[in-house]
Amino acid sequence: MLTVQKSLRIPKDIIEEIEEVAKDSGRDFTSAANELLTEGLKAHRCPGIVFSEGVSGKRARIAGTGIEVWELVAAYKSVNKDYKRLRKTYHWLTEQQIKSAMGYYALYAEEIENLISENEGVTAVAIKKKFPFLAGAGR
């Protein structure tokens, strides 16, 4: 990614919070600040989307739920992009929550497509290969 050096004045308390995030995550100040700026811009462009840490890292989620954006998009594709069927499948989500997720997908399709592809590769065989110690579980 192309980077550009800019000078900017950041309040001391914000600097301290970014330093704390960097320390807690074992990263340098610049990478932590860039991640926070990126998430902030994405959240600004897509109200109703939040970013939270999960077992696979930070992911875009529908606010107020544990549902990741890629999961909703994958479900949408699985019902042949039938919006009414998607609404029926996720009946507990509001219209706005679904629209927020679909809007995020429209803006960041490559990110979501990569997550869908990554998760399609998670099969019982792949798990046994990656974690052979699980093969004997339950016997």
N, CA and C of each residue as an Amber inpcrd file, in Angstrom:
protein
   417
   0.8410000  -1.1720000   0.0000000   0.0000000   0.0000000   0.0000000
   0.8880000   1.2380000   0.0000000   0.5560000   2.1680000  -0.8460000
   1.2680000   3.4320000  -0.9230000   0.9680000   4.2400000   0.3320000
   1.9900000   4.7760000   0.9440000   1.7880000   5.6150000   2.1250000
   2.3390000   7.0060000   1.8550000   1.7840000   7.9600000   2.5610000
   2.1920000   9.3530000   2.4490000   2.4110000   9.8680000   3.8600000
   3.5000000  10.5640000   4.0570000   3.7570000  11.1340000   5.3650000
   3.0290000  12.4630000   5.4840000   2.2720000  12.6290000   6.5620000
   1.5420000  13.8670000   6.8480000   1.8310000  14.2770000   8.2820000
   1.8320000  15.5400000   8.5020000   1.9700000  16.0560000   9.8540000
   0.5720000  16.3790000  10.3650000   0.3030000  15.9780000  11.5990000
  -1.0150000  16.2610000  12.1300000  -0.9480000  16.4180000  13.6360000
  -1.7760000  17.2630000  14.1470000  -1.7890000  17.5150000  15.5880000
  -2.9010000  16.6790000  16.2050000  -2.4880000  15.8320000  17.1460000
  -3.4270000  14.9210000  17.8040000  -3.4040000  15.2470000  19.2930000
  -4.5770000  15.3730000  19.9010000  -4.6060000  15.6450000  21.3480000
  -3.8220000  14.5840000  22.1350000  -3.1550000  15.0270000  23.1920000
  -2.2980000  14.1610000  23.9960000  -3.0440000  12.9320000  24.5100000
  -4.2750000  13.1060000  24.9610000  -5.0130000  11.9560000  25.4990000
  -5.3070000  10.9060000  24.4190000  -5.5120000  11.3480000  23.1830000
  -5.7380000  10.4120000  22.0670000  -4.4360000   9.6700000  21.7550000
  -3.3210000  10.3930000  21.7650000  -2.0120000   9.7630000  21.5520000
  -1.7910000   8.6650000  22.5890000  -2.0980000   8.9750000  23.8360000
  -1.9040000   7.9930000  24.9170000  -2.7830000   6.7640000  24.7100000
  -4.0130000   6.9650000  24.2480000  -4.9030000   5.8250000  23.9880000
  -4.3880000   4.9770000  22.8290000  -3.9020000   5.6170000  21.7780000
  -3.3520000   4.8650000  20.6420000  -2.1100000   4.0940000  21.0880000
  -1.2730000   4.7240000  21.9080000  -0.0860000   4.0390000  22.4190000
  -0.4790000   2.8100000  23.2410000  -1.5420000   2.9260000  23.9890000
  -2.0260000   1.8040000  24.7990000  -2.5390000   0.6710000  23.9030000
  -3.2800000   1.0160000  22.8560000  -3.7600000   0.0180000  21.8950000
  -2.5680000  -0.6820000  21.2430000  -1.5780000   0.0930000  20.8540000
  -0.3840000  -0.4720000  20.2210000   0.3370000  -1.4180000  21.1790000
   0.5040000  -0.9900000  22.3970000   1.1840000  -1.8180000  23.3980000
   0.4190000  -3.1140000  23.6400000  -0.8930000  -3.0090000  23.8270000
  -1.7160000  -4.1890000  24.1030000  -1.7190000  -5.1880000  22.9560000
  -1.5620000  -4.6910000  21.7350000  -1.6050000  -5.5710000  20.5690000
  -0.2160000  -5.9750000  20.0840000   0.8200000  -5.4590000  20.7460000
   2.1860000  -5.8080000  20.3600000   2.6070000  -5.2090000  19.0260000
   2.0070000  -4.0750000  18.6900000   2.3340000  -3.4270000  17.4160000
   2.9210000  -2.0530000  17.6680000   3.4230000  -1.4650000  16.6020000
   3.9650000  -0.1230000  16.7210000   2.8290000   0.9080000  16.6290000
   3.1560000   2.1280000  17.0170000   2.1750000   3.2060000  17.0440000
   1.5300000   3.4250000  15.6770000   2.3440000   3.4510000  14.6220000
   1.8310000   3.7460000  13.2810000   0.8130000   2.7130000  12.8180000
   1.1150000   1.4300000  12.9940000   0.1650000   0.4090000  12.5250000
  -1.1230000   0.4370000  13.3400000  -1.0170000   0.6760000  14.6490000
  -2.2230000   0.7670000  15.4770000  -3.0560000   1.9870000  15.0780000
  -2.4000000   3.1190000  14.8720000  -3.1120000   4.3370000  14.4780000
  -3.7710000   4.1690000  13.1180000  -3.0540000   3.5600000  12.1760000
  -3.6360000   3.3360000  10.8460000  -4.8530000   2.4230000  10.9080000
  -4.7880000   1.3720000  11.7170000  -5.9410000   0.4830000  11.8580000
  -7.1420000   1.2340000  12.4380000  -6.8960000   2.0270000  13.4630000
  -7.9780000   2.7900000  14.0870000  -8.5670000   3.8190000  13.1240000
  -7.7150000   4.4820000  12.3660000  -8.2020000   5.4480000  11.3750000
  -9.0330000   4.7470000  10.2950000  -8.5480000   3.6050000   9.8240000
  -9.2720000   2.8520000   8.7940000 -10.6440000   2.4220000   9.3020000
 -10.6780000   1.8600000  10.5090000 -11.9550000   1.4330000  11.0910000
 -12.8890000   2.6210000  11.2930000 -12.3380000   3.7260000  11.7460000
 -13.1520000   4.9200000  11.9530000 -13.7700000   5.4190000  10.6610000
 -12.9880000   5.4230000   9.5850000 -13.5030000   5.8600000   8.2820000
 -14.5730000   4.8960000   7.7600000 -14.3190000   3.5980000   7.9140000
 -15.3060000   2.6080000   7.4610000 -16.5990000   2.7330000   8.2560000
 -16.4840000   2.9070000   9.5630000 -17.6750000   3.0670000  10.4060000
 -18.4120000   4.3640000  10.0530000 -17.6620000   5.3910000   9.7130000
 -18.2710000   6.6680000   9.3110000 -19.0460000   6.5040000   8.0080000
 -18.4870000   5.7470000   7.0710000 -19.1350000   5.5300000   5.7710000
 -20.3010000   4.5480000   5.8810000 -20.2710000   3.6820000   6.8870000
 -21.2770000   2.6190000   7.0270000 -21.8480000   2.6190000   8.4430000
 -22.7100000   3.5800000   8.7650000 -23.3070000   3.5880000  10.1030000
 -24.0130000   2.2550000  10.3690000 -23.8440000   1.7510000  11.5850000
 -24.4510000   0.4710000  11.9410000 -23.4860000  -0.6900000  11.8480000
 -22.2610000  -0.4040000  11.4150000 -21.2320000  -1.4280000  11.3500000
 -20.1770000  -1.0960000  12.4030000 -19.7860000  -2.1130000  13.1580000
 -18.7460000  -1.9600000  14.1750000 -17.6460000  -2.9710000  13.8970000
 -16.5270000  -2.7950000  14.5350000 -15.4050000  -3.7080000  14.3790000
 -15.0840000  -4.2910000  15.7340000 -15.0270000  -5.6180000  15.7870000
 -14.6980000  -6.2560000  17.0550000 -13.7550000  -7.4130000  16.8280000
 -12.9760000  -7.6460000  17.8560000 -11.9630000  -8.6970000  17.8200000
 -12.6390000 -10.0430000  18.0120000 -12.2500000 -10.9720000  17.1780000
 -12.7440000 -12.3430000  17.2970000 -11.5680000 -13.2950000  17.2390000
 -11.8380000 -14.5820000  17.1710000 -10.7610000 -15.5670000  17.1430000
  -9.9030000 -15.4290000  15.8920000 -10.4650000 -14.8520000  14.8310000
  -9.7240000 -14.6950000  13.5700000  -9.2930000 -13.2590000  13.3220000
  -9.2910000 -12.4340000  14.3470000  -8.9090000 -11.0420000  14.1780000
 -10.1150000 -10.1240000  14.1360000  -9.8660000  -8.8620000  13.8430000
 -10.9490000  -7.8720000  13.7940000 -11.7470000  -8.0430000  12.5250000
 -13.0570000  -7.9710000  12.6740000 -13.9490000  -8.1220000  11.5370000
 -15.0920000  -7.1240000  11.6590000 -15.6680000  -6.7880000  10.5070000
 -16.8360000  -5.9130000  10.4720000 -18.0550000  -6.7220000  10.8960000
 -18.8010000  -6.1910000  11.8310000 -20.0090000  -6.8460000  12.3500000
 -21.1810000  -5.8830000  12.2990000 -22.3650000  -6.4550000  12.3150000
 -23.5750000  -5.6510000  12.3860000 -23.7420000  -5.2390000  13.8440000
 -23.8110000  -3.9430000  14.0930000 -23.9140000  -3.4260000  15.4570000
 -25.1000000  -4.0570000  16.1820000 -24.8710000  -4.3950000  17.4440000
 -25.9290000  -4.9610000  18.2690000 -26.1320000  -6.4560000  18.0570000
 -25.2880000  -7.0730000  17.2380000 -25.3920000  -8.5110000  16.9710000
 -23.9870000  -9.1080000  17.0040000 -23.9080000 -10.3900000  16.9320000
 -22.6170000 -11.0540000  16.7860000 -22.3790000 -11.4600000  15.3440000
 -23.2210000 -10.9830000  14.4480000 -23.1690000 -11.4090000  13.0490000
 -22.1500000 -10.5780000  12.2830000 -21.2170000 -11.2920000  11.6560000
 -20.2310000 -10.6030000  10.8300000 -20.8500000 -10.3210000   9.4670000
 -20.4180000  -9.2430000   8.8450000 -20.9670000  -8.8260000   7.5530000
 -20.8350000  -9.9490000   6.5260000 -19.6910000 -10.6190000   6.4990000
 -19.4920000 -11.6770000   5.5050000 -20.5370000 -12.7800000   5.6560000
 -20.9600000 -13.0660000   6.8950000 -21.9510000 -14.1230000   7.1240000
 -23.2930000 -13.7670000   6.4750000 -23.7050000 -12.5210000   6.6290000
 -24.9670000 -12.0900000   6.0370000 -24.8710000 -12.1030000   4.5130000
 -23.7500000 -11.6530000   3.9890000 -23.5660000 -11.6310000   2.5310000
 -23.5360000 -13.0560000   1.9860000 -22.8680000 -13.9660000   2.6860000
 -22.8290000 -15.3680000   2.2520000 -24.2460000 -15.9500000   2.2520000
 -25.0260000 -15.6040000   3.2610000 -26.4170000 -16.0780000   3.3090000
 -27.2220000 -15.4900000   2.1540000 -27.0010000 -14.2300000   1.8670000
 -27.6800000 -13.5640000   0.7440000 -27.3820000 -14.2840000  -0.5640000
 -26.1280000 -14.6410000  -0.7570000 -25.7480000 -15.3690000  -1.9710000
 -26.3660000 -16.7600000  -1.9850000 -26.4760000 -17.3870000  -0.8100000
 -27.0100000 -18.7540000  -0.7430000 -28.5050000 -18.8130000  -1.0490000
 -29.1910000 -17.6820000  -0.9430000 -30.6230000 -17.6330000  -1.3030000
 -30.7980000 -16.9390000  -2.6550000 -29.7580000 -17.0750000  -3.4900000
 -29.7750000 -16.5260000  -4.8560000 -30.0700000 -15.0270000  -4.8990000
 -29.5100000 -14.3120000  -3.9260000 -29.6410000 -12.8520000  -3.8460000
 -31.1020000 -12.3930000  -3.8100000 -31.9190000 -13.2020000  -3.1390000
 -33.3380000 -12.8810000  -2.9490000 -33.4600000 -12.1390000  -1.6170000
 -33.6280000 -10.8300000  -1.7030000 -33.6500000  -9.9880000  -0.5090000
 -34.7850000 -10.3690000   0.4420000 -35.9460000 -10.7200000  -0.0970000
 -37.0740000 -11.1110000   0.7600000 -36.7610000 -12.3730000   1.5550000
 -36.1020000 -13.3320000   0.9120000 -35.7210000 -14.5700000   1.6120000
 -34.6650000 -14.2720000   2.6780000 -33.7500000 -13.3780000   2.3740000
 -32.7470000 -12.9990000   3.3580000 -33.4100000 -12.3810000   4.5750000
 -34.3520000 -11.4640000   4.3410000 -35.0870000 -10.8190000   5.4470000
 -35.8310000 -11.8520000   6.2810000 -36.4030000 -12.8440000   5.6220000
 -37.1420000 -13.8920000   6.3320000 -36.1770000 -14.7620000   7.1420000
 -35.0210000 -15.0670000   6.5690000 -34.0190000 -15.8830000   7.2590000
 -33.4760000 -15.1660000   8.4890000 -33.2430000 -13.8800000   8.3620000
 -32.7290000 -13.0640000   9.4650000 -33.8330000 -12.1330000   9.9820000
 -34.9400000 -12.7200000  10.3240000 -36.1390000 -11.9590000  10.7100000
 -35.9330000 -11.0750000  11.9380000 -34.9720000 -11.3890000  12.7680000
 -34.7400000 -10.6010000  13.9730000 -33.9120000  -9.3440000  13.7050000
 -33.3050000  -9.2620000  12.5270000 -32.5530000  -8.0590000  12.1860000
 -33.5000000  -7.0010000  11.6270000 -33.1830000  -5.7630000  11.9120000
 -33.9930000  -4.6800000  11.3560000 -33.6000000  -4.4540000   9.9010000
 -34.4590000  -3.7850000   9.1970000 -34.1810000  -3.4180000   7.8070000
 -32.8730000  -2.6240000   7.7350000 -32.6950000  -1.7060000   8.6850000
 -31.4940000  -0.8700000   8.6820000 -30.2360000  -1.6890000   8.9320000
 -30.3030000  -2.6810000   9.8070000 -29.1260000  -3.5120000  10.0590000
 -28.7070000  -4.2550000   8.7910000 -29.6820000  -4.7940000   8.0800000
 -29.3710000  -5.5100000   6.8400000 -28.8300000  -4.5410000   5.7970000
 -29.4490000  -3.3900000   5.6750000 -28.9710000  -2.3940000   4.7130000
 -27.5580000  -1.9230000   5.0440000 -27.2500000  -1.7820000   6.3220000
 -25.8940000  -1.3850000   6.7200000 -24.8770000  -2.4260000   6.2750000
 -25.1910000  -3.6950000   6.4970000 -24.2730000  -4.7710000   6.0950000
 -24.1130000  -4.8200000   4.5820000 -25.2020000  -4.6910000   3.8710000
 -25.1280000  -4.7370000   2.4110000 -24.4060000  -3.5030000   1.8650000
 -24.5670000  -2.3760000   2.5260000 -23.8420000  -1.1620000   2.1340000
 -22.3490000  -1.3200000   2.3530000 -21.9860000  -1.9430000   3.4660000
 -20.5750000  -2.2070000   3.7320000 -20.0130000  -3.1120000   2.6350000
 -20.7700000  -4.1310000   2.2800000 -20.3400000  -5.0450000   1.2180000
 -20.1590000  -4.2970000  -0.1060000 -21.0680000  -3.3820000  -0.4030000
 -20.9650000  -2.6250000  -1.6510000 -19.6700000  -1.8120000  -1.6950000
 -19.2560000  -1.2810000  -0.5610000 -18.0480000  -0.4630000  -0.5050000
 -16.7650000  -1.2770000  -0.3660000 -16.8530000  -2.4100000   0.3020000
 -15.6600000  -3.2000000   0.6170000 -15.8340000  -4.6560000   0.1820000
 -16.2810000  -4.8260000  -1.0500000 -16.5960000  -6.1590000  -1.5820000
 -15.3910000  -7.0970000  -1.5430000 -14.2270000  -6.6210000  -1.9000000
 -13.0470000  -7.4990000  -1.9350000 -12.7610000  -8.0870000  -0.5520000
 -12.8360000  -7.2550000   0.4770000 -12.6170000  -7.7100000   1.8540000
 -13.6130000  -8.8100000   2.2200000 -14.8860000  -8.5780000   1.9120000
 -15.9400000  -9.5370000   2.2660000 -15.8090000 -10.8060000   1.4370000
 -15.5320000 -10.6790000   0.1590000 -15.3570000 -11.8650000  -0.6950000
 -14.1950000 -12.7260000  -0.2040000 -13.1170000 -12.0920000   0.2430000
 -11.9810000 -12.8480000   0.7820000 -12.3800000 -13.6280000   2.0320000
 -13.1690000 -13.0100000   2.8990000 -13.6190000 -13.7000000   4.1060000
 -14.5580000 -14.8550000   3.7770000 -15.4330000 -14.6620000   2.8020000
 -16.3360000 -15.7330000   2.3860000 -15.5170000 -16.9050000   1.8530000
 -14.5650000 -16.6260000   0.9860000 -13.7130000 -17.6750000   0.4240000
 -12.9380000 -18.4010000   1.5120000 -12.3970000 -17.6380000   2.4270000
 -11.6330000 -18.2060000   3.5410000 -12.5040000 -19.1610000   4.3610000
 -13.7290000 -18.7680000   4.6200000 -14.6110000 -19.5740000   5.4450000
 -15.2160000 -20.7570000   4.6920000 -15.2990000 -20.6650000   3.3770000
 -15.7600000 -21.8060000   2.5900000 -14.7560000 -22.9470000   2.6570000
 -13.4970000 -22.6150000   2.9100000 -12.4520000 -23.6300000   2.9970000
 -12.4060000 -24.3540000   4.3280000 -13.2330000 -23.9430000   5.2820000
 -13.2610000 -24.5890000   6.5900000 -14.2070000 -25.7890000   6.5050000
 -13.6000000 -26.9630000   6.3610000 -14.3610000 -28.2120000   6.2850000
 -13.8550000 -29.1450000   7.3730000 -14.5760000 -30.2190000   7.6190000
 -14.1520000 -31.1980000   8.6200000 -12.7710000 -31.7610000   8.2690000
 -12.5460000 -32.0400000   6.9960000 -11.2520000 -32.5730000   6.5540000
 -10.1470000 -31.5490000   6.7980000 -10.4060000 -30.2900000   6.4570000
  -9.4020000 -29.2420000   6.6530000  -9.0890000 -29.0560000   8.1330000
 -10.1010000 -29.1400000   8.9810000  -9.8860000 -28.9860000  10.4230000
  -9.0550000 -30.1430000  10.9590000  -9.3730000 -31.3800000  10.5360000
  -8.5980000 -32.5470000  10.9850000  -7.1480000 -32.4530000  10.5290000
  -6.9460000 -31.9310000   9.3170000  -5.5800000 -31.7960000   8.7980000
  -4.8060000 -30.7460000   9.5880000  -5.4520000 -29.6310000   9.8780000
  -4.7940000 -28.5400000  10.5910000  -4.6360000 -28.8400000  12.0780000
  -5.6190000 -29.5590000  12.6470000  -5.6150000 -29.8800000  14.0760000
  -5.7980000 -31.3740000  14.2760000  -4.7620000 -32.1830000  13.9710000
  -4.9110000 -33.6310000  14.0240000  -5.2710000 -34.1590000  15.4260000
  -4.9280000 -33.4100000  16.4640000  -5.2480000 -33.8580000  17.8160000
  -6.7540000 -33.8950000  18.0730000  -7.5330000 -33.2230000  17.2260000
  -8.9900000 -33.2530000  17.3610000  -9.5970000 -34.5420000  16.7990000
  -8.8570000 -35.2540000  15.9640000  -9.3700000 -36.4530000  15.3070000
  -9.7980000 -37.5120000  16.3160000  -9.1010000 -37.5890000  17.4470000
  -9.4310000 -38.6220000  18.4350000 -10.4820000 -38.1750000  19.4380000
 -10.9140000 -36.9410000  19.3590000 -11.8880000 -36.4220000  20.3340000
 -13.2030000 -37.1700000  20.2080000 -13.7960000 -37.4860000  21.3230000
 -15.1110000 -38.1170000  21.3420000 -15.0560000 -39.6320000  21.2240000
 -13.8680000 -40.2050000  21.2210000 -13.7740000 -41.6660000  21.1120000
 -13.6110000 -42.2850000  22.4600000
